[in-house]
Amino acid sequence: MTEQVGQTSLLTREVMSDPYPTYARLRAEDPVHYNEQLGGWVITRYDDVTAALRDHETFSSRRIALLVAQRGGANPSPAVARFLELAGHWMWMLDPPTHTRMRKLMNQGFTPRAVRLLEPMVQGIVDELVDAAVQREEIDLMADFCFPVPALVICGLYGLPPADARRVTEWCDALKVFLGAATDLGGAQQAAEAVHEMIDYLTEIMEARRAEPRDDLVSRLVTADDEGDRLGVDELVSNLLLLIAASFETTIDMLGNGLAGLLTQRDQWELLKSDPSTIPSAVDEVIRWDGPVQLTHRLLTRDVELRGKQLREGQLAYLMRGSANRDPERFADPDRIDVTRGDTGHVGLGLGVHFCIGAGLSRMEGRIALAELTTRLPNLRLVEPQRLDWRADNLQFRGLSQLRASTS
C-alpha cells in the first residue's frame, strides 16, 4: 500500500540520504503539509518558499525558543537555558531592526573587498592540497580536500590555530544535528554543551586579541564600532560562533555535494574542463542542485492561509529550500546539473534580509577549487559513484561522510 502524504516521515535515513523524491511528492500532492514529527508546516514549492523568505514580518526568525522547547523539553537544564540565551543573539534568529544592526557590525570580513583580499590565501591552500592529491592514486575528497579547504580558510580568517579545526568541527556538528532535527528529535543538551565549550574557547581568543590585536577578523570585530554602537560580549561571541559554523561547515558540504554531482554527471565535469568560463556559474548551479542547507525554519507571527491550509500564529514553518530549488515550475529539468543554466534564482544561499553573509567567500572557494581540480586532476573519478555515503543524521544540513575518488 502506498504511503499517504499525511503520514510522511522525513526523519528517516532513507529520506535524509535522498530527500528529493519526497520533496517531489509533497510539491505535487501536499505542498503545504503539516508534519507531526517536525511539529510544523513543511512548505515545498518555490513560489511559496521565496514569498515566505521575503516576508520576515509574518515568517519570523525568532524561533529558537520553540526549537529548544521541542527538542529540549519544557524544563531545560541550566546549560540548555544558557544556550537559549546565547542563541537568541544569533543573526539568523533575529528580525530587523536588531538583525540589521547585528549584520552590519558582523560584516567586517565578508565585504567584496575583504573577500578579494582573501583570494591569494585560498589559492595557496587549494594549490597545496592539490599538490598532495596528485601524488596519490586514490583520495577521500571529503577528508583530503573538502574539509581542509574551508578549515584552513576559516583558521586564517579568524586567526585560529589550524590544529583546532577538528575540535571546532565537533562543536559545529552538535549544533547542526540539534537545529536540523535529528532522528531522536533531541540533541539540546549536547548542543548546549558544545556552545558552552566553544564560548569559552572564543572568549579566550577575543581577550587575547584585545590585548594584542592581529590582522584577523576577530581583532576587527572586538573593536567594531558603528557610530558608537558596539556589540556586547554575548552578542559578539555568539555570532562569532555562528559565523564559524555557517561559513565553515556549509562550505565543506557545498564542495562535497558539488563534486559528487559533477563527477556522477560526467558530461558536466567534461564541460568545465573544456570551457573554464563556466566554472563560476557551475558553483551556483551545484548549490541549487544539492545545496548544503536544505531548509530554513520560521515562526509564524500571525494566522495565514496558504493553498487552502490554515497556518496559525506561533507555529513553525519549514521552508524547504532544497525542494524549491528542484521545483519544475521554476527550473527546467531541475534534477539535472546544467553548468550553463545561468539562472541564479535559486535559494540555496537564502533570500531577503537573511541572504548568506558568507556567500561571496563560499563562491570564491568553490570557483578556485573547481578550477584547480579540473585542470590538475582532469581524470578524477569516484570509486563507487552509485554508493555515496551520506551522513543522513540531519534534515537541515546535507553532506557526505566520505567521497572516495581515483586521481588518474
N, C-alpha and C positions, 0 to 999 in steps of 0.2 A: 504493500500500500504506500502511495506517495505521501511524503510528509507534508502536512498543511503549513502554509506560511505562518499562521498564528502560533505554531509550535516550533518555529525555527530556533535552533540553538546556535549561537555564534561563537560560544566559548568552548569549541572542541578543537582537538589537534588537527582534524581534517580541514575544518573551515579556516583556522588560523594559518595552516600551511598553504592554502589556496582559497582566499575568500571570494574570488571573482565570480565563480558560478553562483554562489549565494547572493552576491550583490545583484547579479543579472536577474535572478528570480524575484528578488524583492523589488527591484526597479519596475519589473513588468507586472507583478501581481499585487504588491502591497508597499508602494514607495514611501508611505508614512506609516511605519509599523511599530506598534508598541511591543517592546520586548521585556517580558517579566524578569528574565535573568539579569539583564542590564539595568532594569528599573528605569527605563526611559524610552523615548521615541527614537527610532532608527530611521533617518532620512537619507535617501539614496540617489535621488535624481539631481542632475547638475543644476537645473534652474532653481530648485528648492534649496540646495546646499549653498549656492552662491548668494541667493537672496538673504538667507539666514546669516551668513558670514558678514554681509554688509550691514545688517540690522543689529548693531550691538546694543541698542536700547531695549529691544524685545528679547534677543538671544544674548544674554549677559555672560561675560566671562567669569563672574564671581560665583563659581560653582565648587570651590574647594571644600567648603563646609559640608555640602551634600555628598560629595565624593567620599570624604572621610567618614561621614555618618554611615554610608552604605557599606564601606569596606572595613571600618574600624569599630563600629558599634556605637550605641548611644552614650556609653560611659567610657570615653577614651582614657588611656593611661596618660600619666604626665608627659611621657615622651611624645605621644601622639598629639596631645594638646599643644605642645611646643611646636611640633611640626605644622599643625594647623595655623598657628600664629605666624610662623615664618613664611609658609606657603601663601598666606594671604597677601604677602608683599610681591609675589611673582608678577611680572608684567602680564603674562598670559592668563592670570587670574583676576585682572583688573579691567575696568572700563574707563573711558575718558570721563573727566579730565585727568584723573590720577594716573591712568596709563600713559597719557600723552607726556606728562611731566617726567615720569619714570623713564620712558623710552628715549626722550631727548637727552637725558643725562647719561643713559647707558649706551648711547650710540657711538661713543668715543672711538671704538676700534673697528667700526663697520661702515664708515662713510666710504664713498667711491675712492677717494684719495687714500684712505687708510688701507683699503683692500689692494690698491695698486702697489703701495709700498711693501706689502707682504709678498708680492709675486716672486721676487728673487728667492726668498726663503722657501716658499712652496716648491719652486722649480728645483732647488737644490735637494730638498727632501725626496722628491719623486725621482730625480736622477739617481740618487744613491740607492734607493730601493730597487729601481730597475737594474742598476749595475749588478746588484746581488742576484736578482732573479735570472738574468741571462746566463749566469754561471751554473744554473741548476736545470735539471731535466724536468722536474715537477715541483710545483709550489702550491701552497694553500693561499689563494688570493686574499682570503679574509685575514688570516694571521700575518701573512708576509707583505701585504700591501694595503688593503682597505682599512685595517686597524692602524698601522703605524703612520700613514699619511696624516689623517686628522689629529692623531695623538701627538705627533711631533709638532704639527702646526699650532695646536692649542697650547702646548707647553711653551713654545716660542712666543706666542701672542700674550699669554698671561704671565710668563716668567716663572713657570712651574718646573721643577726638576723632571726631566724625561723619565726617570726611574719611577715616578709616581703615577704614570699614566694608567697602569693596570689597576692600581688602587682606586683611582678616580672612576674607572670603568665599572668596578664592582658597586660603588655607591650609586652611580647613574643607573645601573641595571635594576637595582632595588626600586628606584623611583619609577622606572619605566613599567615594571611589572605591576606596581600598585596603580598607577594612573591609567594604564591600558587595560585594566580589568583582567587579571589573571584568572585561571580556571577555578580557583577556590574563592574568588571574589574577596580575597583577603589582602594581606601584604602591608597593612597600615603600620604595624609595629616595626617590621623590617625596614620600611621606608623611613619611618621616624628615626630609627637608629642610624640609618645611612646619612640622613640630613644632619643629625647631631654630630656625627664624626666629621662630616665634610665642613660643617660650620666651624668647628674647632680648627680644622686644617686651614680653611680660608682666612679665618680671623688672625691666625698666626702669620700667614703670608701678608695680610693687609698691614698688620702692625710693623712688620719688617720693612714694608715699602714706605710707610710713613716716616720711619726713622732714616731709611736710606733709599730714596726713590731711584728707580731704574727706568730704562726706556721700554716699558711694557704696559699693557692695558690696565693691570691692577694699580700701578703707580698713578696713571692718569685718572682712574676712577676715584681713588681715595681723595683726590684734590678737585674733582669735578665740581664746577660751580656755575650756575646759570642765574645771573643777576641776584646773587646772594642766596640762592636756593641750592642746598646740598642734600645728598641722600643721607638718611640716618644709618646707623650701624646695621640694624636689622634689614633695612631696605637694601643696602649695598651688598651685604654678604649673601642675602637670599637670592638676589638677582645675579651675582657672580656665579653662584651655584647653578642657577637656571641657564645662564648663557653657556657655561661649560657643557652642561648636559645636552642642551639643544644643538649647539654648534659642533660638538664632538661626535656624539652617538649617531645623530641623524646622517652625518656625512659618511661615517663608516657604512651605514646601510644604503645610502644613495649609491656609493661606489660599488658595493657588492651586488645589490639588486640590478644595477645598470649593466655591470659586466656579465652577470648571469643571463640577462636578456639579450644583450648584443652577441654573446658567444653561442647562444642557442638559436637565435635568428641570424644565422651566419651571413646572410646576404647584407645585413646592415653593418656588420663588422667590416666586411669587404668594401662596402661603400665608404666607410670612414677612412680606410687605408688608401683608397684611390682618390678620394676628394676630402682632404683635411678641413676644407672650409665648412663642411657640415658638422664639425665637432661641437661648436657652441650650441647649435640647435639640438644636437643629439643629447646634450646634458639635460636640457629641459624636457625632451621627449621621454627619456627614461624615467625622469621624476614623474611625469604624467602617467606613464605606463605601469610603473610599480614603485610608487613613492614610499619613502621610509616612514612617513606619518600618514596613517590610513584614516584617521578620524579626529575630529575636534568636538569635545562636548561643551554644551552651553546650558545655562539655567534660564528657563522662561520667566520673564518678569510680568507677563500678562497672559490672559487666555487668547489663544489663536486658533482659527480654523484653517486647516491645510489639507487640501484634497479630500474634503469631507470628514476629516478626523478632528476631534476637539482636543487640542493640546492645552493643558492647564498651567496657570501660574504656579511656579515652584517645582515643576517637573524638569527632568533633564532631557535634552535633545542631543542625540549623537549624530553629528553632521559627517556623513561618510565620504570623506574626500577621495578615498581610493575608488569608491563606486562612481562618484561624479566624474572622475577622470576617465572612466570607461563607458560613459553614457553614450550610446549610439545616436541619440538625438542631438548631441553636441559635437562628437568627434567621429569622423568616418573611419570605419574599420578599427575600432578602438582597442581591440585585443592584440593588435599588431604594432610593433615598433616601426616607426617611419621617421628616420632622422632628417628627412627633407620636409616633414609636415609643416614646419614654420608657423604653427598655430600655438601661441603662448597663452591661451585662455585657461590652462589647467589651474587647479587649486592645490597642487602638491606642496606649494610653499605658503599656503594660506591665501587670505584675501582681506582687503579692508585694513582697518587700523592695526590688526594683528599679523599683517604680512611679515614673513620671517625676517628678523633683523639681520641674520647672517646669510641671507640669500646670495649676496654678491660674493662673499668668501667661498661659500659652498660651490657655486657655479665655477668660480675660478679654479678651485681644487679639482673639480671634475674635468674641466677643459684641459688642464695640464696633464692630468693622469691619463686621459684618453689619447692625447697627442703622443705622449711618450710610449705608452703601451702599444699602440697601433704601428708606431714607427720602429721600435726596437724589439718588440716581440710580436711580429705580424702573424706568426703561426700559432699563437696562443689558442689552446683548445681545452674545453672542460673534459675531465677524465670520465665523469659519469653525468652527462647532460640531462639524462632522464631521471636522475635521483638526487635532486637538490635537497640539502639539509637545512630546512628552515627551523628557526628557534621555536616557533609555534607556542610561545608561552604568553602571548600578548596580542590583544586585538588592535591596539592603537599604533604600536611601533613594530614595523615589519622588517625582518632582516634574516640573514643566513648565519648559521653556526660555522660552516666551513664551505670552501669552494675550491676543490682541487682542480688543478689545470696543468697540462703539459706545455712546455715552453717552445717546443720545436716539432 
